[in-house]
Amino acid sequence: MPPHAVLGLLALLLSVLAALTVLLYAAVPGVRRATRWPVVALTVLSMATTAAAAGVGKTLLEAVDAVGPPAEVVAAQAHGHGSDALTTSVFFLLVATLSTVWGPLRPSRPAGGAAARWWTGILGVLAVATLVTAGIVLAEALEAVTAGNPAWQVG
């Protein structure tokens, strides 16, 4: 399996896990003490693997652009744009998470203040955006793979 496929799957998995953990952290103040370090670790690892997958994906995209049939080129480019959106979403999720876990949403801070509600909403929107973008990127990846292999096309 190409390195991009392995890193891409790992990036998608970590992005989804990070987003779900951030949602839990933001929505349930009682679990913040136990989930602060897992949230930080997952968002950092998600950003690292997403960036690494993008790096090796550029080489693969250049190869497809050079020799791939038109349908595969279009599908691969769409997947590349979606992957850029996922990288951006994960980056903002990481920045917002790091800005809040030791600030407005730290475990020792009382829940329910205006800043906590504001940051809970921001984290929720960014986590949902990451989940949606990850789903789109996965669908585009599957489209790019099947466009490049006629034997895998349905019907």
Beta strands, then each sheet from edge to edge (+ up, - down):
end
